[in-house]
Amino acid sequence: MNRFNEYAVIDLGSNSFHMVIARSIDGATQIIYKNKQNIHLATGLNANNELSESSIKRGIECLALFAERLNGFPAENVRIVATHALRIAKNRHLFLAAAAKILPYPVEVISGQEEARLIYLGTMTAEPTSSSDTKFVMDIGGGSTEIAIGKGNDLKPLIVGSRPMGCVTYTKQFFPQQLINKVAFQKAKLAAEQQIESMINIIKQQGITVAFGTSGTVKSIHNILLDLGVSDGIITPKRLDDLISYVLEFKSFHDIDYPSLSTERKHVFVSGLAIFSGVFKVLGLQALQYSPSALREGVLYELIDGPNYRDIRQNTAESLSQHYNIDERHANQVVKTAKYFFSQWQHQSSITITPNLESILYWAAQLHEVGLKINFSSIHKHSSYILKNSNLPGFNEEQQLLLSTLVRFHRKSIKIDELPYFSLFEYRQIIVLLQILRLSVLINNQRNSDLDISAFQLKITNQKSTKLTLAISNNFVKHNKLILLDLEQEQKYWAAVNNWQLTIETY
């Protein structure tokens, strides 16, 4: 039987939902299907950043439509990523729960920085540039604008940034009646400049030699320039000023009359133009070209061709480990112990832990001491804070949150009530990883490089996944009394949690 060779990526944007399906044949990728639905999810956000019932309904109806085309796709051939609107929606769990009922694939909410990385990847895999170029990529979405800068042929950007300014949200804020006037335009433009104020100097220092813009706003600017007779469609300061002058002559959004500008795009074009103008001018860009490849193409590349995103996360973990000067030998010993215990647990349990989820356990073991530089007594809190708030390329928001959560509770008392809500992972899966991590760290407390982990046997007690027995050889116990005392204290921590139990026995 032939390997399934179709791959699907769904991008749940603040303005529109996109699905692209590609086929991989003999190393070549062919796009065979595209579908775009204007959902205006960000429009449904109220002042408290809660999605309205109607916006959730529109989004779910669209996903039901997409689900028909994805019938029969294996899970490993599909990735669904959600951006700004679902990033900030306080009630996104309602959307995610409804999505889970109609799509057998997880919806990954990605951070703005991860979105910027994927946009850069998608653009750079499609656009021919020189190995000596410093490349700038900007993507203006419905709710946020992503910026990335990289050098040479490296597909990993050096700088990534995401700012909460988008053509949908700025329309609501600056053009609520969809009327065009210079004052509102200047206010929107200035607000965009202020949003990237903190990035201006570091971006200018890079010496940008080639700039790209992606997605709807830049595509519209590019196409209108073509309408106006600019043969190459490249955006320059003069052409941009002329275009703004033309647009400001119209009274309302609906009056804008260019052959390439769709009725749908008219609703958000002016605000997108203001954002683009603000960023373009304040960074002193001299030329920018439109690229049709962005987020979806970046996700697709990793899904099919490139180093898969799990490898990227391993690189991220190693980079973080080096940055914080982690004791590599000790970290590796904790990882080795976690793998040993997980293997024993897996052979006894009916709970499914995917390799993807299992890897997060090992990264937590590797990185549990990143906060050691700050203070040892609260190392679990410091390490968790660093992992929660750092830019971790390759991790979606929930994967990063799970990583920081495991590290937060890897020692001391276990505050189960403080576990955050997860839509991608089950509670029982998280508990398994947490218990294994705690035991792995604990028995390596002495930092003994000669520790014989085969002296330990992990058993599930009476098929209760939260009740475990740790059997230890008598010979090991005789020479390691301190570890036994630590385990006795750990038993008390477990006993304070409902349905948790750690039994220690010797053999």
C-alpha positions in Angstrom: 0.0 0.0 0.0 1.4 3.4 -0.9 2.2 5.9 1.8 -0.4 8.6 2.2 1.1 11.5 0.4 -1.3 14.4 1.0 -0.7 17.0 3.7 -3.0 19.6 5.0 -2.4 22.9 6.9 -5.2 25.0 8.4 -4.5 28.5 9.5 -7.1 30.0 11.8 -6.4 33.7 11.4 -8.1 36.7 13.0 -9.7 37.7 9.7 -9.9 34.6 7.7 -9.5 30.8 7.9 -7.4 29.1 5.3 -6.8 25.5 4.3 -4.1 24.4 1.9 -3.5 20.8 0.8 -0.4 19.7 -0.9 0.9 16.4 -2.4 4.4 15.2 -2.0 5.7 13.3 -5.1 9.4 12.3 -5.6 10.6 15.0 -3.3 8.5 17.7 -4.9 5.6 19.5 -3.2 2.5 20.3 -5.3 -0.4 22.4 -4.0 -3.6 20.6 -5.0 -6.3 22.5 -3.0 -6.9 25.8 -1.3 -9.9 27.2 0.5 -10.3 30.5 2.2 -13.3 31.6 4.3 -13.6 35.1 5.7 -14.7 34.5 9.3 -13.7 37.9 11.0 -13.0 36.1 14.3 -11.3 39.2 15.7 -14.4 41.3 15.0 -16.2 39.0 17.5 -13.9 40.0 20.4 -15.5 42.3 23.0 -13.7 44.7 25.3 -12.9 41.8 27.6 -11.3 39.8 24.8 -14.1 37.3 24.8 -15.4 35.8 21.5 -19.1 36.3 20.8 -21.3 33.2 20.2 -21.8 34.2 16.6 -18.1 34.5 15.8 -17.5 31.1 17.4 -20.4 29.7 15.4 -18.9 31.1 12.2 -15.6 29.6 12.9 -16.9 26.2 13.8 -19.1 26.1 10.7 -16.0 26.8 8.6 -14.1 24.0 10.3 -17.0 21.6 9.6 -16.6 22.5 6.0 -12.9 21.8 6.1 -13.4 18.5 7.9 -15.2 17.1 4.9 -12.1 17.5 2.7 -9.8 16.1 5.4 -11.8 12.9 5.8 -9.3 10.0 5.9 -6.2 12.1 6.5 -3.9 10.6 9.1 -3.1 12.8 12.1 0.6 13.2 11.3 -0.3 14.7 7.9 -2.4 17.6 9.3 -1.5 20.7 11.3 -4.0 23.3 12.5 -2.5 26.5 13.9 -4.4 29.4 15.4 -3.1 33.0 15.7 -3.9 36.3 17.4 -7.6 36.2 17.9 -7.5 32.8 19.6 -4.3 33.7 21.4 -5.9 36.5 23.3 -9.5 35.2 23.6 -10.2 34.5 27.2 -13.0 32.0 26.3 -11.0 30.2 23.6 -11.6 27.0 25.4 -15.2 27.2 24.1 -14.0 27.4 20.6 -11.4 24.7 21.0 -13.9 22.3 22.7 -16.4 22.8 19.8 -13.6 22.3 17.3 -12.5 19.0 18.9 -16.0 17.6 18.3 -15.8 18.0 14.5 -12.1 17.7 13.8 -10.0 14.7 14.9 -6.9 16.9 14.9 -5.6 19.2 17.6 -5.8 23.0 17.2 -2.5 24.5 18.2 -2.6 28.1 19.4 0.9 29.4 18.5 2.6 32.4 20.1 3.3 35.6 18.1 7.0 34.8 18.0 6.4 31.3 16.8 4.1 32.7 14.1 6.8 35.1 13.0 9.3 32.3 12.8 7.0 30.2 10.6 6.2 33.2 8.4 9.9 33.8 7.8 10.4 30.1 7.1 7.5 30.0 4.6 8.8 33.2 2.8 12.4 32.2 2.7 11.7 28.7 1.3 9.9 30.4 -1.6 11.9 33.5 -2.4 15.3 33.4 -4.1 17.8 35.6 -2.2 21.5 36.0 -2.0 23.5 34.3 0.7 24.9 37.7 1.7 21.4 39.3 2.2 19.9 40.5 5.4 16.3 39.7 5.0 13.3 41.4 6.5 9.7 39.9 6.5 6.5 41.6 7.6 3.1 40.1 7.8 0.1 42.2 8.7 -2.8 40.0 9.8 -6.2 40.6 11.1 -5.2 41.0 14.8 -1.4 41.2 14.9 1.6 42.1 12.8 4.7 39.8 12.8 8.2 40.8 11.9 11.2 38.6 11.4 14.8 39.2 10.3 17.4 36.7 9.2 20.7 36.5 7.4 22.1 34.4 4.6 20.7 31.0 3.8 19.7 30.2 7.4 16.0 29.4 7.5 15.9 30.3 11.2 15.5 34.1 11.8 17.7 36.0 14.2 15.0 38.4 15.3 11.3 37.7 15.7 8.6 40.0 17.0 4.8 40.2 17.2 2.7 43.3 17.9 -1.0 43.5 18.6 -2.0 45.6 15.6 -4.0 44.2 12.7 -6.2 45.4 10.0 -9.4 44.1 11.7 -8.6 45.4 15.2 -7.4 48.8 13.8 -10.5 49.2 11.8 -12.6 48.7 14.9 -10.3 51.1 16.8 -9.7 53.9 14.3 -12.3 53.6 11.6 -15.5 52.3 13.4 -17.8 53.9 10.8 -15.5 52.9 7.9 -15.1 56.5 7.0 -11.8 57.8 5.6 -10.1 60.9 6.9 -6.5 62.0 7.3 -6.7 62.5 11.1 -7.9 58.9 11.7 -5.3 57.6 9.2 -2.5 59.5 10.9 -3.6 58.2 14.4 -3.6 54.6 13.1 -0.2 55.1 11.5 1.3 56.7 14.6 -0.1 53.9 16.8 1.7 51.3 14.5 4.9 53.3 14.9 4.6 53.2 18.6 4.0 49.5 18.7 7.4 48.8 17.1 9.2 51.6 18.9 11.2 49.2 21.1 12.4 47.2 18.0 13.4 50.1 15.7 17.0 50.4 16.7 17.9 46.7 16.8 16.1 46.3 13.4 18.0 49.2 11.8 21.3 47.9 13.1 20.9 44.7 11.1 21.4 46.5 7.8 18.4 45.1 5.8 19.2 44.5 2.2 16.0 42.9 1.0 12.4 43.2 2.4 9.3 41.1 1.9 5.7 41.6 2.9 3.1 38.8 3.0 -0.6 38.2 3.4 -3.7 40.3 2.5 -2.7 43.9 3.2 0.6 43.8 1.4 -0.9 41.7 -1.4 -3.6 44.4 -1.9 -1.0 47.2 -1.9 1.0 45.3 -4.5 -2.0 44.6 -6.7 -3.2 48.3 -6.5 0.2 49.4 -7.6 -0.1 47.1 -10.6 -3.6 48.6 -11.2 -1.9 52.1 -11.2 0.6 51.0 -13.8 3.6 50.1 -11.6 4.9 47.2 -13.6 7.0 45.4 -10.9 4.6 46.0 -8.0 7.5 46.8 -5.7 6.6 49.2 -2.8 8.9 52.2 -2.5 8.5 55.4 -0.3 7.3 57.5 -3.3 4.8 54.9 -4.5 3.5 54.3 -1.0 3.0 58.1 -0.5 1.2 58.4 -3.9 -1.1 55.4 -3.0 -2.0 56.9 0.4 -2.8 60.2 -1.3 -5.1 58.4 -3.7 -6.8 56.4 -1.0 -7.4 59.4 1.3 -9.4 61.1 -1.5 -12.2 58.5 -1.0 -14.9 59.3 1.5 -15.5 55.8 2.8 -14.1 52.3 2.7 -16.8 51.2 0.2 -16.0 54.0 -2.2 -12.5 52.8 -2.8 -12.4 51.8 -6.4 -9.5 49.7 -7.7 -10.0 46.7 -10.0 -8.0 44.3 -7.8 -9.5 45.3 -4.4 -12.3 42.9 -3.5 -15.4 44.1 -1.6 -14.3 41.9 1.3 -10.8 43.5 1.5 -12.3 47.0 1.4 -13.5 46.5 5.0 -10.0 46.3 6.3 -7.7 47.8 3.7 -7.3 51.3 5.0 -6.3 50.3 8.5 -3.9 47.7 7.0 -2.4 50.4 4.8 -1.9 52.7 7.9 -0.1 49.9 9.8 2.1 49.1 6.8 2.9 52.8 6.2 3.9 53.3 9.9 6.2 50.3 9.9 7.7 51.0 6.5 8.4 54.6 7.2 9.8 54.3 10.7 12.2 51.6 9.7 13.4 53.6 6.7 12.7 50.8 4.2 13.5 51.8 0.6 11.8 48.8 -1.2 9.6 46.0 -0.3 8.2 43.2 -2.5 5.2 41.0 -2.0 5.6 37.3 -1.3 2.6 34.9 -1.6 4.3 32.5 0.8 3.9 33.0 4.6 2.6 31.1 7.6 0.8 28.2 5.9 3.8 27.5 3.6 6.1 27.6 6.6 4.0 25.0 8.5 3.7 22.9 5.4 7.4 23.0 4.8 8.1 21.6 8.3 5.3 19.1 7.9 6.7 17.7 4.6 10.2 18.7 3.7 12.2 20.4 6.4 13.5 19.4 9.7 10.3 18.6 11.6 9.2 20.9 14.3 10.1 18.3 17.0 13.8 18.6 15.9 13.5 22.4 16.1 12.2 22.1 19.7 15.2 19.9 20.6 17.5 22.6 19.2 15.6 25.1 21.3 16.0 23.1 24.5 19.7 22.7 23.8 20.2 26.4 23.1 18.3 27.3 26.4 20.5 24.8 28.3 23.6 26.4 27.0 22.4 29.9 27.6 21.7 29.2 31.3 24.8 27.1 31.8 22.9 24.1 32.9 24.9 21.2 34.5 24.7 19.1 31.3 25.9 15.8 33.0 23.3 16.1 35.7 20.5 17.1 33.3 21.3 14.1 31.0 21.2 11.8 34.0 17.7 13.1 34.9 16.6 12.6 31.3 18.0 9.1 31.3 16.1 8.3 34.5 12.9 9.7 33.1 13.2 7.6 30.0 13.8 4.5 32.2 10.8 5.1 34.4 8.5 6.1 31.4 9.4 2.8 29.6 8.4 0.8 32.7 5.2 2.8 33.2 4.3 2.5 29.5 4.4 -1.3 29.5 1.9 -1.4 32.3 -0.6 1.3 31.5 -3.5 1.6 29.1 -3.2 5.4 28.9 -1.9 6.7 25.6 1.1 9.1 25.7 2.2 10.1 22.2 5.9 10.4 21.3 5.2 14.1 20.9 4.0 14.4 24.4 6.6 12.1 25.8 9.3 14.4 24.4 8.0 17.3 26.6 8.7 15.1 29.7 12.3 14.8 28.6 12.7 18.5 27.8 11.3 19.3 31.2 13.9 16.9 32.7 16.6 18.6 30.7 15.6 22.2 31.6 14.3 21.9 35.2 17.3 23.8 36.4 17.3 26.8 34.1 16.4 29.1 37.0 19.3 28.0 39.2 21.2 31.2 38.4 18.5 33.2 40.2 18.0 31.2 43.4 18.1 27.6 44.4 15.4 27.6 47.1 12.7 28.5 44.6 14.4 27.0 41.5 11.1 25.3 40.4 9.3 28.7 40.3 12.2 30.5 38.6 12.7 27.8 36.0 9.0 27.7 35.3 8.9 31.5 34.8 11.8 31.4 32.4 10.3 28.6 30.3 6.8 30.2 30.3 8.1 33.6 29.2 11.0 32.8 26.8 10.7 32.6 23.1 10.8 28.9 22.4 10.9 28.2 18.6 9.0 25.1 17.6 6.7 25.0 20.6 3.0 26.0 20.4 1.5 27.8 23.3 0.1 24.8 25.1 3.3 22.8 24.7 5.3 25.7 26.2 2.8 26.0 29.0 2.9 22.3 29.8 6.7 22.4 29.8 6.7 25.3 32.3 3.9 23.6 34.4 5.8 20.3 34.7 8.9 22.2 35.9 6.9 24.4 38.2 5.7 21.3 40.1 8.7 19.1 39.9 9.5 19.5 43.6 8.0 20.6 46.9 4.2 20.5 47.5 1.9 19.6 44.6 -0.8 22.2 44.1 -3.1 20.4 41.8 -5.7 23.2 41.8 -3.1 25.5 40.2 -2.7 23.3 37.1 -3.8 25.3 34.1 -6.5 24.3 31.5 -5.2 22.4 28.5 -7.1 21.6 25.4 -4.4 19.4 23.7 -3.6 17.2 26.7 -5.7 15.2 29.1 -5.4 15.7 32.9 -4.4 12.0 33.4 -1.6 12.4 30.8 -0.2 15.4 32.6 -0.2 13.7 36.0 1.8 10.7 34.6 4.5 13.1 33.2 4.6 15.1 36.5 5.0 12.0 38.7 7.7 10.5 36.6 9.6 13.9 36.4 9.4 14.3 40.2 10.8 10.9 40.9 13.5 11.3 38.2 14.7 14.6 39.7 14.5 13.3 43.3 16.6 10.2 43.0 19.3 12.3 41.3 19.4 14.9 44.0 22.9 13.7 45.1 24.2 14.3 41.6 25.9 10.9 41.6 27.2 10.1 38.1 27.4 6.4 39.1 23.8 6.1 40.2 22.5 2.7 39.2 19.0 3.4 38.0 18.4 -0.4 37.5 18.1 -0.6 41.2 14.6 1.0 40.8 11.5 -0.6 39.5 8.4 1.5 38.9 5.0 -0.3 39.2 1.4 0.9 38.7 -0.6 0.1 41.9 -3.9 -1.6 41.2 -4.2 0.0 37.8 -4.7 3.4 39.4 -2.5 5.6 37.2 -2.0 8.1 40.1 -0.9 5.4 42.5 2.6 4.1 42.0 5.0 1.8 43.8 8.8 2.3 43.6 10.7 -0.9 44.4 14.4 -0.4 45.4 17.0 -3.0 45.8 18.2 -3.6 49.4 21.8 -3.2 48.4 21.1 0.3 47.0 19.1 1.3 50.1 22.0 0.2 52.4 24.4 2.7 50.7 21.9 5.6 49.9 20.0 6.5 53.1 19.6 10.1 52.0 17.7 9.2 48.9 15.4 7.0 51.0 14.7 10.0 53.3 13.9 12.2 50.3 11.5 9.5 49.1 9.8 9.4 52.4 9.2 13.2 52.2 8.0 12.7 48.7 5.4 10.2 50.0 4.0 13.0 52.2 3.7 15.4 49.3 1.8 12.7 47.3 -0.5 11.8 50.2 -1.7 15.4 50.4 -3.2 15.1 46.9 -6.5 13.3 46.3 -6.0 9.8 44.8 -2.2 10.1 44.7 -0.1 7.5 46.5 3.6 6.6 46.4 4.5 3.3 48.0 8.2 2.5 48.7 9.2 -1.1 49.0 12.6 -3.0 48.9 13.5 -6.2 47.3 
